[in-house]
């Protein structure tokens, strides 16, 4: 057996697992989420980044935009692409709440002529002002 491959069922630090599963962007961010009390494993709040997770554990993470509920499938080897990372867990999170489309800036449109004039508008105004003389 290869020494670099983790065995199925072997424990792994929760901060490493969150990083390898692409839940957080860095281990430092994972450690801060854990220390803040936003991570629970099998219903118990975890305060130490050195706590271990094993396959079958239920990990709940409270992120600023939604809550994730994950079932650990296997330990991670490295932080690979998303396709590789999503094999580390089963996502059983409830679907995100629908957002009000009026709250997001995606639908925001300015009325024509409102706001600062464009370069073309400025040139047209300059021509209009010069023609008055």
C-alpha positions in Angstrom: 0.0 0.0 0.0 1.2 3.5 -0.8 2.3 5.5 2.3 1.0 8.8 0.9 -2.6 7.6 0.5 -4.7 7.8 3.7 -6.6 4.7 4.7 -10.4 4.7 4.5 -11.7 5.2 8.0 -8.6 7.0 9.2 -9.2 10.2 11.3 -8.2 13.6 10.0 -8.0 17.0 11.6 -11.2 18.9 11.0 -9.4 22.1 9.7 -7.5 20.0 7.1 -10.6 18.3 6.0 -12.5 21.5 5.6 -9.7 22.9 3.5 -9.3 19.7 1.4 -13.1 19.6 0.9 -13.0 23.2 -0.4 -15.4 24.5 2.3 -12.9 27.2 3.3 -10.3 28.9 1.2 -7.4 28.2 3.7 -6.7 26.2 6.8 -6.4 29.5 8.8 -9.9 30.4 7.8 -11.1 26.9 8.8 -9.4 27.3 12.1 -11.0 30.6 12.8 -14.5 29.2 11.9 -13.9 26.3 14.3 -12.6 28.5 17.1 -15.6 30.8 16.6 -17.9 27.9 17.3 -19.5 27.7 13.8 -18.6 24.0 13.3 -20.3 21.1 15.0 -19.4 17.4 14.6 -22.1 14.9 15.4 -24.0 17.5 17.3 -21.2 18.8 19.5 -19.6 22.2 19.0 -15.9 21.9 18.1 -13.5 24.5 19.5 -10.2 22.9 18.6 -8.9 22.8 15.0 -7.1 19.6 16.0 -10.4 17.7 16.6 -10.7 14.7 14.2 -13.4 13.6 11.8 -13.9 10.1 10.5 -16.0 8.8 7.7 -19.7 8.8 8.7 -19.4 11.9 10.9 -22.0 14.6 10.4 -20.4 18.1 10.1 -22.5 21.2 10.4 -21.0 24.5 9.3 -22.6 27.9 9.8 -21.4 30.1 7.0 -22.4 33.8 6.6 -24.6 33.0 3.5 -26.0 29.6 4.4 -25.7 26.6 6.7 -24.1 23.4 5.4 -24.7 19.9 6.7 -22.2 17.4 5.4 -21.6 13.7 5.9 -17.9 12.8 5.8 -17.2 10.1 3.2 -13.4 9.9 3.4 -10.3 11.9 4.5 -8.7 14.2 2.0 -5.3 13.7 0.5 -4.8 17.2 -0.9 -6.7 20.3 -1.9 -7.6 19.3 -5.5 -10.2 20.4 -8.0 -13.8 20.7 -7.0 -14.7 17.4 -8.7 -12.2 15.6 -6.5 -13.2 17.6 -3.4 -16.9 16.8 -3.6 -16.1 13.1 -3.3 -15.1 13.7 0.3 -18.6 14.4 1.5 -22.3 14.0 0.9 -24.2 17.3 1.1 -27.5 16.9 2.9 -28.0 20.7 3.4 -31.5 22.1 2.9 -31.9 24.2 -0.2 -31.0 27.9 0.3 -33.9 30.2 1.1 -35.1 32.1 -2.0 -33.8 35.6 -2.0 -35.8 38.7 -2.8 -34.7 39.7 -6.3 -35.2 43.4 -5.5 -32.5 43.2 -2.7 -29.8 42.1 -5.1 -28.0 44.6 -7.3 -28.3 42.3 -10.3 -31.6 43.8 -11.5 -30.6 47.4 -10.8 -30.8 49.5 -14.0 -30.4 53.2 -14.3 -33.0 55.1 -16.2 -31.7 56.6 -19.5 -30.4 60.1 -18.9 -30.1 59.6 -15.1 -26.7 60.0 -13.5 -23.5 61.2 -14.9 -23.4 61.9 -18.7 -21.4 59.6 -20.9 -18.7 60.8 -23.2 -21.1 60.8 -26.1 -23.7 62.8 -24.1 -21.0 65.3 -23.1 -20.0 65.9 -26.7 -23.6 66.3 -27.7 -24.1 68.9 -24.9 -20.9 70.7 -26.0 -22.1 70.9 -29.6 -25.5 72.2 -28.4 -23.8 74.9 -26.2 -21.5 76.0 -29.0 -24.3 76.3 -31.5 -26.1 78.9 -29.4 -23.3 81.5 -29.9 
